[in-house]
Amino acid sequence: MTEDVRRKLGLRPVINVSGTMTSLGASIVVPEAIAAMAEILPQFVEINDLQRKASAVIARLTGAEAGHITASCSAGISLAVAGAMTGDNLLAIERLPDQTPARNEVIIQMGHIVSYGAPVDQAVRLAGAKPVIIGQATSTHRFHMENAITDKTAAAVYVVSHHVVDYGLLNLLEFVEIAHARGVPVIVDAASEYDLRIFLAQGADMVLYSGHKFLGGPTSGIVAGKKELVRHAYLQNLGIGRGMKVGKESVYGAMAALEAWEKRDHAGIRERETGYLRLWKETLDGRPGVNAVIEPDPTKNPLDRLRVNISAQEAHITAWDLASALAGGDQPIIVRDHEVEHDYFYLDPCNLHPGQETIVARRLAEELDRARASNEIIATPFENRSRHCFDGLLRWPD
Ligand SMILES: *Cc1c(COP(=O)(O)O)cnc(C)c1O
């Protein structure tokens, strides 16, 4: 990287060890997708035919009957739910989200109502559907779901994510069994999952992925599933889908990313990432108040992360103040800090350019040395962090 566009624009050159974050520009787009987008941008194409080609690629990689590319996985949720409500009724499609079709209820477990930057239930409500929330945060039983299904049930949505509660809920096999017994289609949000086949293989009728997370495609979503349901989701482009339009470059870019995924050296990438984790662990091991542990991904994606546990008494800095220190300066390092109030953060190795791992190691050592050398413990109240986390955004664009 000789010429960094970020310097040219006056943006800070972020190093991303937090994972695939929309707020940081998602992922490193693979060269195949970049080339595909450049190739198609100057040409006119018949979009429905291009999406037909995408359908064939999606079908091959996922085992689905059909598929299409959307603006994002979030858009895919709204379109899939809308399709389950309207079928191919073109008038109903135009009337959404106001005039609700006869079947407008969508079942979802309370422990699955998470935020991926926006609430998952909002993606359902955008379609004009009414979420029917079943169970409690940490428990759903069969009776919750069985009693929630009515003549108005259009679909049931199942979320796969490290954000969801990972115990006490219905697993996908049970969820599918209960839904199918009453003829209800199951839509799986698998935005950030590696395995492109497993959820359909477990009986889901539709599955949604992000094109810009593990796949390294342009900002996009992938809808895959039963042909009729996929068609009904696709028809929403005549309605609510218009505001979620996906262009030719994203359709073709996502196709190229899918094809690159088939050929990717997955084992080689894993090995490189494991090397990063070892380097960071060696950098941290033996430091007072720091305990670094390699942990598997919570949803079993083939990916490990380094969990960095910080004891402020000995390290002389809290986990969140260390995260902030790393994120400051002219080369910000953004760590994975969703659970930082529990005195740890993670380092995610999957969005690094070669060489950045050593910068991360050096900055960790620098900030920990600095804290340890100070006589005071750097410990800002955690509440300040949550109180002020939207301050910058609320002043945007200033
Ligand atoms: C990222 C994510 C989304 C949103 O995906 P986009 O493609 O960014 O819209 C939805 N659900 C889950 C579980 C996610 O992790």
The ligand as an ORCA input file, in Angstrom:
! r2SCAN-3c Opt
* xyz 0 1
  C     -24.077     -7.665     10.431
  C     -25.341     -8.306     10.781
  C     -26.534     -7.922     10.158
  C     -26.593     -6.805      9.191
  O     -25.899     -7.110      8.032
  P     -25.681     -5.981      6.937
  O     -25.291     -6.751      5.729
  O     -24.605     -5.098      7.440
  O     -26.973     -5.304      6.780
  C     -27.699     -8.600     10.460
  N     -27.701     -9.584     11.363
  C     -26.588     -9.977     12.000
  C     -26.668    -11.104     12.985
  C     -25.362     -9.349     11.728
  O     -24.253     -9.731     12.358
*
